[in-house]
Amino acid sequence: MGDLDGLDLGRFGIYTFDFEHQPAARMRESVQELEDRGWPAFWIPELAGREAFTHAGYLLSCTRRITVVNGIAQIWSREAPRAYGAALLLADAYPGRHVLGLGFGGVPRPGITPLAAMAGYLDEMDGLTTPNPLPRTPMRRILAAYGPKMLELARDRSAGALTYHVTVAHTAQAREILGPDAFLGVEHAVLFESDPARARAAAREHLHRYLNTPYNIAKFRRLGYADEEITGGGSDRLIDDLVFWGDLDTIVAKLRAHLDAGADHVAIQVIGIEPGRSALPYWRMLGDALLPSAGPGDAGVRSTE
């Protein structure tokens, strides 16, 4: 599965935790506006309560064109046959519009490394037979990957990789490992704040848990950050590399650097949004700056049909 298998998500998409705090009607209105404005892909995590496949299925049912990507569905939150069956149904119901992103997460199994866990999960999925109808458009999957071995697994056993909270330098390294054909999607956090002190304080609050978990710490060490840059809330250099802050032009220029380094797609996570509120004003600004056919002229089409 190392080729793209038609996996074209456009150059930029939206990644958000915001929907964890919003009712279904507001989620529907937001994703429909994003689709009407030309956003090609919408990424959703599985961390704060929304279940990966019901969440994806609801958003797909509300829209007509946008691709919904699980970023990611946790492999230890459900058995492989359940993930396979759910993804198969979404592929059949919404041809070419769902991407199953799988990642190491859920209740851990002591003594099993992330690499072994993921490889075993893929083995089980690939060995399944099902009485369910196969979709006309094949199910598509990618893997959350950071280290070289997981990136190699993503290259060899899926359409490609999603990286999360990484630097532009990591994107270049990932592209080298993945080769020219595998998909590389890169999530990156952005913050619309130009005051350095306020921006870095908000970024540190967002990054706190990632700077205190073993797998993320190992990732940052591999990227060349010393332990003293990771501890104590993170150095300014680390914070600035992981969260692009400033005005629109500054943020856009930094996001494009991932494409220059080899990413196929950048999933933009706007942070600094209070729970229950919406990042839509910022998504509109980013769309106007980044999407070739974006603009308010496309919005409202749905309501006139």
C-alpha positions as CSV (number, residue, x, y, z in Angstrom):
1,M,0.0,0.0,0.0
2,G,3.0,2.3,-0.4
3,D,1.5,4.4,-3.2
4,L,-0.9,7.2,-2.8
5,D,-3.9,5.1,-3.9
6,G,-5.5,8.3,-5.1
7,L,-4.9,10.0,-1.8
8,D,-5.1,13.7,-2.8
9,L,-6.1,15.9,0.1
10,G,-5.0,19.2,-1.4
11,R,-2.2,21.2,0.1
12,F,-3.9,22.4,3.2
13,G,-6.6,21.1,5.6
14,I,-8.1,21.8,9.0
15,Y,-7.2,19.9,12.2
16,T,-9.2,20.6,15.3
17,F,-10.2,19.5,18.8
18,D,-12.9,22.2,18.9
19,F,-15.7,19.8,18.0
20,E,-15.2,17.9,21.2
21,H,-16.9,20.9,22.9
22,Q,-19.6,21.7,20.4
23,P,-23.1,20.3,19.9
24,A,-23.8,18.4,16.7
25,A,-25.8,21.2,15.0
26,R,-22.9,23.6,15.4
27,M,-20.4,21.0,14.1
28,R,-22.6,20.5,11.1
29,E,-22.8,24.2,10.3
30,S,-19.0,24.7,10.7
31,V,-17.9,21.8,8.5
32,Q,-20.5,22.7,5.8
33,E,-19.1,26.3,5.7
34,L,-15.5,25.0,5.5
35,E,-16.6,22.7,2.6
36,D,-18.3,25.6,0.8
37,R,-15.2,27.7,1.2
38,G,-13.1,25.2,-0.5
39,W,-11.3,23.4,2.3
40,P,-10.5,19.9,0.9
41,A,-9.8,18.0,4.1
42,F,-10.9,18.0,7.7
43,W,-8.9,16.1,10.4
44,I,-10.4,14.9,13.7
45,P,-8.6,13.4,16.7
46,E,-9.9,10.8,19.2
47,L,-8.9,11.9,22.6
48,A,-11.6,13.8,24.6
49,G,-14.7,11.7,24.2
50,R,-15.8,11.7,20.5
51,E,-15.5,8.2,19.1
52,A,-13.5,8.1,15.9
53,F,-15.8,6.4,13.5
54,T,-19.2,7.8,14.6
55,H,-17.5,11.3,14.6
56,A,-16.2,10.8,11.0
57,G,-19.5,9.3,9.8
58,Y,-21.5,12.2,11.2
59,L,-19.3,14.8,9.5
60,L,-19.4,12.8,6.2
61,S,-23.2,12.7,6.4
62,C,-23.3,16.5,6.7
63,T,-21.1,17.2,3.6
64,R,-20.7,16.2,0.0
65,R,-17.1,16.7,-1.1
66,I,-14.8,17.3,1.8
67,T,-12.6,14.4,2.9
68,V,-12.7,13.5,6.6
69,V,-9.6,12.0,8.1
70,N,-9.3,10.3,11.5
71,G,-6.2,11.8,12.9
72,I,-6.0,9.4,14.6
73,A,-8.2,6.4,15.6
74,Q,-6.5,4.8,18.5
75,I,-5.6,1.2,17.9
76,W,-6.1,0.1,21.5
77,S,-9.5,1.6,21.8
78,R,-11.0,-1.0,19.5
79,E,-10.1,-4.4,18.1
80,A,-8.8,-4.6,14.6
81,P,-11.9,-6.3,13.2
82,R,-14.1,-3.4,14.5
83,A,-11.9,-0.8,13.0
84,Y,-11.8,-2.7,9.7
85,G,-15.6,-3.1,9.5
86,A,-16.2,0.6,10.4
87,A,-13.7,1.9,7.9
88,L,-15.1,-0.5,5.2
89,L,-18.6,0.9,5.7
90,L,-17.4,4.5,5.5
91,A,-15.5,3.7,2.3
92,D,-18.6,2.2,0.8
93,A,-21.0,4.9,1.9
94,Y,-18.7,7.9,1.0
95,P,-16.4,6.8,-1.8
96,G,-13.0,8.5,-1.7
97,R,-14.0,10.8,1.2
98,H,-12.8,9.0,4.3
99,V,-9.2,8.2,5.3
100,L,-8.5,6.0,8.3
101,G,-5.6,7.3,10.3
102,L,-4.4,4.8,12.8
103,G,-2.2,5.6,15.7
104,F,-0.8,4.2,18.9
105,G,-3.3,5.0,21.6
106,G,-5.9,3.8,24.0
107,V,-5.4,1.7,27.1
108,P,-1.7,0.5,26.9
109,R,-0.6,-3.1,26.8
110,P,2.4,-3.6,29.0
111,G,5.5,-4.9,27.3
112,I,4.4,-4.2,23.7
113,T,6.2,-1.5,21.8
114,P,4.3,0.9,19.6
115,L,5.9,-0.5,16.5
116,A,5.1,-4.1,17.4
117,A,1.5,-3.1,18.4
118,M,0.9,-1.3,15.1
119,A,2.4,-4.0,13.0
120,G,0.3,-6.7,14.7
121,Y,-2.8,-4.6,14.3
122,L,-2.2,-4.2,10.6
123,D,-1.5,-7.9,10.2
124,E,-4.8,-8.7,11.8
125,M,-6.7,-6.2,9.6
126,D,-5.0,-7.5,6.5
127,G,-5.8,-11.1,7.3
128,L,-9.6,-10.5,7.8
129,T,-12.3,-11.8,5.6
130,T,-15.8,-10.3,5.8
131,P,-19.3,-10.9,4.5
132,N,-19.7,-7.2,4.1
133,P,-19.8,-5.8,0.5
134,L,-16.5,-4.4,-0.6
135,P,-16.5,-0.7,-1.6
136,R,-16.0,0.4,-5.2
137,T,-13.4,2.8,-4.0
138,P,-10.9,1.0,-1.7
139,M,-10.5,1.8,2.0
140,R,-7.6,4.1,2.5
141,R,-5.4,4.3,5.6
142,I,-2.4,6.1,6.9
143,L,-0.4,5.8,10.1
144,A,0.7,8.3,12.8
145,A,4.5,8.1,12.6
146,Y,7.5,9.9,14.0
147,G,10.5,7.7,14.3
148,P,12.3,6.0,11.4
149,K,10.9,2.5,11.9
150,M,7.3,3.7,12.2
151,L,7.7,5.8,9.1
152,E,9.0,2.8,7.3
153,L,6.0,0.8,8.4
154,A,3.7,3.6,7.2
155,R,5.5,3.5,3.8
156,D,5.3,-0.2,3.4
157,R,1.9,-1.0,4.9
158,S,-0.3,2.1,4.2
159,A,-0.7,5.0,1.9
160,G,1.6,7.1,4.1
161,A,2.1,8.9,7.3
162,L,0.6,11.7,9.5
163,T,3.1,13.5,11.8
164,Y,2.0,15.6,14.7
165,H,3.8,18.4,16.5
166,V,7.0,18.2,14.5
167,T,9.4,20.7,12.9
168,V,10.1,21.5,9.3
169,A,13.4,19.6,9.7
170,H,11.5,16.5,10.7
171,T,9.3,16.9,7.6
172,A,12.4,16.7,5.4
173,Q,13.7,13.7,7.3
174,A,10.3,12.0,7.0
175,R,10.1,12.5,3.3
176,E,13.6,11.0,2.9
177,I,12.4,7.9,4.7
178,L,9.0,7.6,3.0
179,G,10.5,8.1,-0.4
180,P,8.8,10.0,-3.2
181,D,5.5,8.1,-3.5
182,A,4.1,7.7,0.0
183,F,1.7,10.4,1.3
184,L,3.0,12.7,4.0
185,G,0.5,14.8,6.0
186,V,1.9,17.1,8.6
187,E,-0.2,18.7,11.4
188,H,1.0,22.0,12.7
189,A,-0.3,24.3,15.4
190,V,-0.8,28.0,14.8
191,L,-1.7,30.9,17.1
192,F,-2.8,34.3,15.9
193,E,-0.9,36.3,18.5
194,S,2.0,38.7,17.7
195,D,3.1,39.5,21.3
196,P,6.0,37.1,22.0
197,A,5.3,36.7,25.7
198,R,1.6,36.0,25.3
199,A,2.1,33.8,22.3
200,R,4.7,31.6,24.0
201,A,2.6,31.4,27.2
202,A,-0.4,30.1,25.2
203,A,1.8,27.8,23.2
204,R,3.4,26.3,26.4
205,E,-0.1,25.7,27.8
206,H,-1.0,23.8,24.6
207,L,2.2,21.8,24.5
208,H,2.4,21.0,28.2
209,R,1.3,17.4,28.0
210,Y,3.4,16.7,24.9
211,L,6.5,17.9,26.7
212,N,5.9,15.5,29.5
213,T,5.2,12.2,27.8
214,P,8.0,9.7,27.0
215,Y,7.3,9.1,23.3
216,N,7.1,12.8,22.6
217,I,10.2,13.5,24.6
218,A,12.0,10.9,22.6
219,K,10.8,12.5,19.4
220,F,12.1,15.9,20.4
221,R,15.5,14.5,21.4
222,R,15.8,12.8,18.0
223,L,15.1,16.3,16.5
224,G,18.2,17.6,18.3
225,Y,16.7,19.4,21.3
226,A,18.6,19.0,24.5
227,D,16.9,17.9,27.7
228,E,17.1,21.4,29.1
229,E,15.2,22.7,26.1
230,I,12.4,20.2,26.7
231,T,11.9,20.5,30.4
232,G,10.6,23.5,32.3
233,G,7.9,24.3,29.7
234,G,10.2,24.2,26.7
235,S,12.7,26.6,25.4
236,D,11.7,29.5,23.2
237,R,13.4,27.8,20.3
238,L,11.4,24.6,20.8
239,I,8.1,26.5,21.3
240,D,8.6,28.6,18.3
241,D,9.4,25.6,16.1
242,L,6.3,23.7,17.2
243,V,3.7,26.5,17.2
244,F,3.8,29.1,14.4
245,W,2.5,32.3,16.0
246,G,2.2,35.9,14.7
247,D,0.1,37.6,12.0
248,L,-1.5,35.9,9.0
249,D,1.4,36.5,6.6
250,T,4.0,35.2,9.1
251,I,2.0,32.0,9.8
252,V,1.2,31.3,6.1
253,A,4.9,31.6,5.2
254,K,5.9,29.2,7.9
255,L,3.2,26.7,7.0
256,R,4.4,26.7,3.4
257,A,7.9,25.7,4.6
258,H,6.5,22.2,5.3
259,L,5.5,21.8,1.7
260,D,8.9,23.0,0.6
261,A,10.4,20.3,2.9
262,G,8.4,17.5,1.3
263,A,5.0,17.4,2.9
264,D,2.0,16.6,0.6
265,H,-0.5,18.2,2.9
266,V,-0.4,20.4,6.0
267,A,-3.3,20.0,8.5
268,I,-3.5,23.3,10.4
269,Q,-4.5,23.3,14.1
270,V,-5.6,26.8,15.3
271,I,-4.9,26.9,19.1
272,G,-5.8,29.5,21.7
273,I,-9.6,28.9,21.3
274,E,-11.6,28.6,24.5
275,P,-13.6,25.4,24.9
276,G,-17.0,25.8,23.3
277,R,-15.9,28.7,21.0
278,S,-15.0,28.3,17.4
279,A,-11.9,28.9,15.3
280,L,-14.1,29.7,12.2
281,P,-12.9,33.4,11.9
282,Y,-9.3,32.1,11.7
283,W,-10.2,29.3,9.4
284,R,-11.8,31.8,7.0
285,M,-8.7,34.0,7.1
286,L,-6.4,31.0,6.4
287,G,-8.7,29.8,3.6
288,D,-8.6,33.2,1.9
289,A,-4.8,33.1,2.0
290,L,-4.1,29.4,1.2
291,L,-6.8,27.9,-0.9
292,P,-6.8,28.5,-4.6
293,S,-10.6,28.6,-4.9
294,A,-11.4,29.9,-1.5
295,G,-13.4,33.0,-0.6
296,P,-16.7,34.1,0.7
297,G,-18.1,34.0,-2.9
298,D,-18.3,30.2,-2.5
299,A,-20.1,30.3,0.8
300,G,-23.8,30.1,0.9
301,V,-24.1,27.9,-2.2
302,R,-25.6,25.1,-0.1
303,S,-28.5,27.2,1.2
304,T,-29.6,28.2,-2.3
305,E,-29.8,24.7,-3.8
